[in-house]
Amino acid sequence: MNLIQPKRIGMVCRGRAEDITLLGRLINALEEQVEVILDAETAAMLKRPGMKIGEMDVDLLVCIGGDGTILRALHALQKPTPILGINMGAIGFLAEVQPEESVSVLTRLLEGFEVEQKERLAVRIQGVKEEIPYAMNEAVVITSKPGKMLHFAIFIDGLELEKLRADGVIFATPTGSTAYAMSAGGPIVDPQVDATIIVPIAPFKLSARPTVVDIQSEISFALLELKDAELVVDGQFYRPIGKGERISITRGEPALFVRIWNKHFLKLRDKLRSEEGR
């Protein structure tokens, strides 16, 4: 078991008043023991020096906020960096540490922590040189005009899986199976399963169902009619898609997270039950 003992810790927060308050507590608890580096926007709120997330060279990046804060940070990082999320949002499947325990957890992690890998998807437009961030949760192709269905085809390793008329389709990681894909009727998949989940969004076809394929497969998506469509990655990256453009989905570079929980389905139970009680 290899433990990482952090010497430089990056911090980013969503920017709400309660986030800034917690950030101040964490800085006070840690900065005499390790070097704390703030992202530029967070630093500006505290009138301290900072840098862009993509320029950080840290052993650990602490994200204070919800899952969206973590997803934005992952898209900005230029090198593999372990993430620790402190949940200031509603559910927080990626942000596992609660604010009231954050100081004690981070202090304990200074002694060393384990890293776990979570699968991501690589997304590219075939024939186009364009940087598209890895998908931590999902890549979605969806109609730009609600009420106007798309007509498209999906291929697995070059073989046609299905032609569909639908509002769109979700290509999700096992981690993302509890996000948009779950809301669209997809299965919940253990992150230890090497799979990509394909979930049609409101398909106009009774036989259309979610499909789970090997994450090593190459998935292709092609529009069959000229309709306004958009590619959305993790709800953070948006790009219009035109007829003739073919999207390729393959296994991407995994994201690194500090290992806090060991039992995925216990976490799943607690997160979903806490949301039902709201």
N, C-alpha and C positions, 0 to 999 in steps of 0.2 A: 504494500500500500504506500504510494508516494503522496506525501503531503506537501502542499505549497504554503510557505510562510511568507505572507505579503510584506513588502517593504514600502511599496508605493500603491496607494489606493486612490482610484478616481471616484468622483461622486457627481451625480446628476440628479436633478429633481424636477418635478412637474411645474413648480413655481407658485402653488397656492400657499396661503399664509401658514397653514398647519405643516406643509411640507418644509418650508423654510425654517420653522421652529424646530422640527425634528432634525433637520440638517445641521443646525447650529449645535444641538446636543451631541450629535455624532462627531462633529469636528472637535469639539471640546474634549470628548472622551478619547479620541484617537491621535490627535496631531502631535502629542508629545512622544508617541511611540512609533509612528510611521509618518511618511510624507503623504499629505492629503492634497490631491489635485482636483480642482473643480472645473467643470466644463464652462465655457465662456459665458453662456446665458445665466447659469446659476451663480457664477462668480460676480457678475454685474449686479445681481440683486443684493449681494452681501458686500459690494464694494471691495472685492478682493481680486487678485490676479487669477486668471484662468486660461484655458485653451480649448480648442475645438476637440470634440470626442475623437475624431479621426486622427488627431495628432498625438493622442495620449499613448504613453508607453507605461502601462501600469500592470500590477500583478492581479488586480481585482477591480471591477467597476461596480459600484453600488448605485442602484437606481431607486430613487424614492418617488413613488407614484403608483400607477396601475400597470397593467400589462402593456398599455400603449407606450408608456415611458420606456419600457424595456425594448419593445419592438423598434422604436425610433433609435435607441442607442445601438442596437445590433446592426441596423442599416448604416449607421454612421461609422462604426468601428472599421479600421483598416487592417487589423491583425487579430487573430484569435485571442480573446480575453475572457476569463471567467466572470460571470455575471451573478450578482446577488440582488434580488428584488425585495424591496420593503413595501408592503402592500398598503397603499393609501387609497386604493380604488374600491370597487364594489365586490369583486370576486377574487381576482388575482391568481390565476392558475400558474403563471410564471413568477409572480411576485409572492414568494412563499413565507417571508418573515413578517410578522405583525409588528406595528410600530412600538407597542409597549415592551416588546422583547428585543428590539433591534440593537440597543446598546450592549446588552449582555451577549447576544449572539455574535456581534462583530468583535467584541473584545475577546471572546473565546476563539474566533477564527484567526486571530493574530498568532495563535500557537500552531496553526496549520489547518488546512482544510483539503478535502477531496473534491475532485472535479468530475462531473458527469457530462456526457455528450448527448445532445438532442439533435435529431436529424433535421436538416433543412432541405428545401428544394431549390435547384438551380433553374432559372427561367430565362429563356432567350427567344428573340424573334429570329427565325431562320433567315440567313442571308443579310442580317443587319448587325453592324458592330455598335452595340449599345450596352451600357452598363446598367443592369437591372439587379437590385438587391436580392440576396437569397431570401426565400420565404420560410419564416420560422413557423407560422401557423398555416397559411394558405396563399395560393395564387388563385385569383378569381377572374373569370371573363364574364362580363355581365352587360346587359343592354344599357345603353346610355339614356334611353327613353322608356320609362316605366309604361307598361302596357303594350310595348312593341317587342315581340319575341325575336330571338336570334335563331338562325338555321345554321347548324354547324355539324362537323364530324369529329370524332375522337379516334385516334389510332394508338395502338400499343405495339411498340417495336415494328412499326410499319404496316401492321394489319389493322383493318378497320374494326373498331369495337362497336361503334354505334353512330347513327345519324339522328339528330334530335332537333326539335323545335322547343325552345325553352327560354326562360329569362336569362339563363347563363349556366355556368358550371363552376364548381369549386374543386380545386386540386389541393388536398390537405395533407399535412404530415400527421403522424400519430399524436404529436403534441397538440396540433391544431384540430384534432378530431373533437375536442371539447369546446371549440369556438364556433365560428360561423357554420362549419360543416354539421355540427350537432343540431344547430337551430334549423338547418335545412333538411333534417331527417337522416343524416349520416350516422354510422355506427361510432361508438366510442372504442378507440383502439389503444391498447397498452403501448406506451412509448418504446418498449423494448422490442416491439414487432417492426421489422424492416419493411414498411409498406407505404404506399401512397394511396390515399382515399379519394375517389372521384365521385362527386355528389352533384347531380343535376339540380338546378334551381327552378322549381315550378315547371317541370317538363310537361308538354302536351302529348303524352304517350303513357298509356297505362302500364306498359311493361318496363318503363325506365326506372331503374333502381340504382342505389349507390353501388359502386364496385371497388373492391380492394385489390390492388396489384402489387407485385414485387417492386420495391423502391429502386431496384437496379434497372427496371424497365425504362425505356424512353417513351414518353407519352407525347403525342402531337395533337394540336387543336387547329382546326381550319374553319373559317367562316365560309359558308356556301352561298350566301346572298349578301348584297351590299346593305348592311344595316349599321347604325351607330353603336359601337361596342367599346368597352373599356377594359383594360387589364389593370387589376388592383392587387398589390402585394401587401399582405398584412395590414390592410387599411391605411397604409402610409404612402405607398408609391402608386401613382396613377399614370396610365398611358393609353391614348386612343388606339384602337385596333381597326384596320381596314380590311376589306375583302382582298384575298390573295396573300395576306400575311399569315404565316403559320407559326404557332407558338410551340416551343419544345420545353418539356418538363422532365428533368432528370434529377438524380441524387446530387445534392449540393454539399458544401463544406459544413460539417456539424457545428452547432453553437455550443459553447462551454458554459456550464452553470455550476455554482457551488452546490455540492450535495448536502441537502438539509433533510429531506424526507427520503425514506427508503421504500415506502409502500405506496405505489401510485394509486391504487384503488381506495385506500384509506383516505388519501388526500382528496380524491374525486368525491367520495361520499361526503366528506366534511364541507367541501366547497359548494357542492350542489345543494346540500341540505341547508347551508347557511343562507343561500340565495332564496330558497323556497320560503324561508321564515321571514323574509323582508316584506 
